[in-house]
Amino acid sequence: MPMIRETIVSTTDDSGRVHLAPIGIIADNGGWVIAPFHPSTTLNNLRAVPFAAASFTDDVRIFAGCLTGRNQWPTTLCAEIPVPRLTGALAHAELAVTRITEDELRPRFHCRTLRTAAHAPFMGFNRAQSAVIEGAILVSRLSMLPREKVERELAYLETAVAKTASPAEEEAWTWLKQATALFYAEMET
Ligand SMILES: Cc1cc2nc3c(=O)[nH]c(=O)nc-3n(C[C@H](O)[C@H](O)[C@H](O)COP(=O)(O)O)c2cc1C
């Protein structure tokens, strides 16, 4: 299996409007593959402007926020691509699309890394951050996964949040729980 890094991918449309999305980028011979499912803004943007910034961040509020309608986070110009990165990134990679493998469900955008840069120290692992990332993946798939599985896995992940979270992870977790509750409440009406 290829290695995947969970990042915040920024793209722009051809008017320059920035879009941020949590995306697992797939290691590919020194470059990265971005594989957005149809339909998605990231996919449309990569066709319009074939560049992306992958921001590596430990602020998991951005993962949870992008999935719960909070997708305005500060961005900063990149050096070599016409797409900005997250201002708060610990590090980022500037990517250029070199080839597209078309697929009806999930096209693959093969990217060359033009530049990487580090901005702040990585301060070590935190279980609540991992739990928020896993929770965010569940929340991004609410319409596809059985409710029982989602609720069981969120309950398991919540123990790590309860034991190890800082206020940032607590806030991110609250957003995920609210979005989940709202989704199931709307299903029941
Ligand atoms: C950690 C994480 C990784 C994700 N990876 C992908 C991915 O590789 N491809 C994808 O289409 N969506 C992925 N998602 C879901 C997208 O972030 C979400 O569906 C998003 O809205 C993409 O659509 P958009 O470009 O229209 O915003 C991921 C979500 C999370 C939390």
The ligand as an SDF file (V2000), in Angstrom:
LIG
                    3D

 31 33  0  0  0  0  0  0  0  0999 V2000
   -8.1470   13.3280    6.6690 C   0  0  0  0  0  0  0  0  0  0  0  0
   -9.0480   13.4280    5.4740 C   0  0  0  0  0  0  0  0  0  0  0  0
   -8.5850   12.9760    4.2270 C   0  0  0  0  0  0  0  0  0  0  0  0
   -9.4060   13.0930    3.0950 C   0  0  0  0  0  0  0  0  0  0  0  0
   -8.9440   12.6510    1.8790 N   0  0  0  0  0  0  0  0  0  0  0  0
   -9.7260   12.7830    0.7770 C   0  0  0  0  0  0  0  0  0  0  0  0
   -9.2540   12.3680   -0.4990 C   0  0  0  0  0  0  0  0  0  0  0  0
   -8.1410   11.8610   -0.6540 O   0  0  0  0  0  0  0  0  0  0  0  0
  -10.0820   12.5590   -1.5600 N   0  0  0  0  0  0  0  0  0  0  0  0
  -11.3240   13.1450   -1.4200 C   0  0  0  0  0  0  0  0  0  0  0  0
  -12.0310   13.3210   -2.4140 O   0  0  0  0  0  0  0  0  0  0  0  0
  -11.7860   13.5260   -0.2230 N   0  0  0  0  0  0  0  0  0  0  0  0
  -11.0250   13.3680    0.8780 C   0  0  0  0  0  0  0  0  0  0  0  0
  -11.4980   13.7570    2.0940 N   0  0  0  0  0  0  0  0  0  0  0  0
  -12.8370   14.3640    2.1740 C   0  0  0  0  0  0  0  0  0  0  0  0
  -12.7620   15.7990    1.6860 C   0  0  0  0  0  0  0  0  0  0  0  0
  -11.9850   16.6120    2.5300 O   0  0  0  0  0  0  0  0  0  0  0  0
  -14.1560   16.4340    1.6150 C   0  0  0  0  0  0  0  0  0  0  0  0
  -15.0560   15.5920    1.0040 O   0  0  0  0  0  0  0  0  0  0  0  0
  -14.0640   17.7170    0.8950 C   0  0  0  0  0  0  0  0  0  0  0  0
  -15.2740   18.3560    0.9880 O   0  0  0  0  0  0  0  0  0  0  0  0
  -13.6030   17.5850   -0.5700 C   0  0  0  0  0  0  0  0  0  0  0  0
  -14.4850   18.1650   -1.4140 O   0  0  0  0  0  0  0  0  0  0  0  0
  -14.2750   19.6650   -1.9240 P   0  0  0  0  0  0  0  0  0  0  0  0
  -13.0170   19.7450   -2.7120 O   0  0  0  0  0  0  0  0  0  0  0  0
  -15.5200   19.8980   -2.7440 O   0  0  0  0  0  0  0  0  0  0  0  0
  -14.2530   20.5100   -0.6840 O   0  0  0  0  0  0  0  0  0  0  0  0
  -10.7100   13.6470    3.2230 C   0  0  0  0  0  0  0  0  0  0  0  0
  -11.1530   14.0930    4.4650 C   0  0  0  0  0  0  0  0  0  0  0  0
  -10.3330   13.9800    5.5890 C   0  0  0  0  0  0  0  0  0  0  0  0
  -10.8410   14.4690    6.9200 C   0  0  0  0  0  0  0  0  0  0  0  0
  1  2  1  0
  2  3  1  0
  2 30  2  0
  3  4  2  0
  4  5  1  0
  4 28  1  0
  5  6  2  0
  6  7  1  0
  6 13  1  0
  7  8  2  0
  7  9  1  0
  9 10  1  0
 10 11  2  0
 10 12  1  0
 12 13  2  0
 13 14  1  0
 14 15  1  0
 14 28  1  0
 15 16  1  0
 16 17  1  0
 16 18  1  0
 18 19  1  0
 18 20  1  0
 20 21  1  0
 20 22  1  0
 22 23  1  0
 23 24  1  0
 24 25  2  0
 24 26  1  0
 24 27  1  0
 28 29  2  0
 29 30  1  0
 30 31  1  0
M  END
$$$$
